């Protein structure tokens, strides 16, 4: 099982999301603890940085994971139209 860390900026960004969407997002994030590369996860390369993203409806959850440290860091949760990978 992996440990989860969420950047403080993510908490601010999600403050105004609808509660039902937040519940589904939270469930997806919790499931990452057991499977950091679920089906549908996409590898994103931005310069030298490599991270992954998963979809939850109109939202995208961006994260990094370190298998040796057993750590997953959630780096963003954004609506699809606001995503950084476009």
C-alpha positions as CSV (number, residue, x, y, z in Angstrom):
1,X,0.0,0.0,0.0
2,X,1.2,3.5,-0.9
3,X,1.1,6.6,1.3
4,X,-0.8,9.6,-0.1
5,X,0.3,13.2,0.0
6,X,-1.8,16.1,-1.4
7,X,-0.2,19.5,-2.2
8,X,-1.8,22.4,-0.3
9,X,-2.6,24.1,-3.6
10,X,-4.9,21.1,-4.5
11,X,-6.9,21.6,-1.4
12,X,-7.4,25.3,-2.3
13,X,-8.4,24.5,-5.9
14,X,-11.0,21.9,-4.9
15,X,-12.7,24.1,-2.3
16,X,-15.5,25.1,-4.6
17,X,-16.1,21.8,-6.4
18,X,-19.5,20.2,-5.9
19,X,-19.6,17.7,-3.0
20,X,-20.8,14.8,-5.2
21,X,-17.8,15.3,-7.5
22,X,-15.4,15.6,-4.6
23,X,-16.7,12.3,-3.2
24,X,-16.0,10.5,-6.5
25,X,-12.5,12.1,-6.8
26,X,-11.7,11.1,-3.2
27,X,-12.6,7.5,-4.0
28,X,-10.4,7.5,-7.0
29,X,-7.5,9.0,-5.0
30,X,-7.9,6.4,-2.3
31,X,-7.9,3.6,-4.8
32,X,-4.4,4.8,-6.0
33,X,-3.0,3.6,-2.7
34,X,-3.6,0.1,-3.8
35,X,-2.9,0.5,-7.6
36,X,-0.8,3.5,-8.6
37,X,-1.3,2.8,-12.3
38,X,-5.0,1.9,-12.8
39,X,-6.3,1.2,-16.3
40,X,-6.8,4.5,-18.0
41,X,-3.9,6.2,-16.3
42,X,-1.9,8.3,-18.7
43,X,1.8,9.1,-18.5
44,X,2.4,12.9,-19.0
45,X,5.8,14.3,-19.8
46,X,6.4,18.0,-19.3
47,X,10.0,18.9,-19.9
48,X,12.0,16.6,-17.5
49,X,9.0,16.1,-15.2
50,X,7.0,12.9,-15.6
51,X,3.7,12.4,-13.9
52,X,0.4,10.5,-14.4
53,X,-3.2,11.5,-14.7
54,X,-6.5,9.8,-14.3
55,X,-9.9,10.9,-15.3
56,X,-13.0,11.3,-13.1
57,X,-15.8,12.6,-15.2
58,X,-14.9,16.2,-16.2
59,X,-12.0,16.3,-13.8
60,X,-8.4,15.3,-14.2
61,X,-6.2,14.1,-11.2
62,X,-2.5,14.6,-11.8
63,X,0.0,12.7,-9.6
64,X,3.5,11.4,-9.2
65,X,4.5,8.2,-7.5
66,X,7.7,6.8,-6.2
67,X,7.7,3.0,-6.0
68,X,10.7,2.8,-3.8
69,X,9.4,5.2,-1.2
70,X,5.8,3.9,-1.6
71,X,4.6,7.4,-2.0
72,X,1.9,9.0,-4.2
73,X,1.8,12.8,-4.4
74,X,-1.4,14.4,-5.8
75,X,-0.2,17.5,-7.7
76,X,-3.4,18.8,-9.2
77,X,-7.1,18.3,-9.6
78,X,-8.6,20.4,-12.4
79,X,-11.6,20.5,-14.6
80,X,-10.8,19.1,-18.1
81,X,-11.0,22.5,-19.7
82,X,-8.4,23.9,-17.2
83,X,-6.0,21.0,-17.4
84,X,-2.3,21.7,-17.8
85,X,-1.6,19.0,-20.3
86,X,-3.5,20.5,-23.2
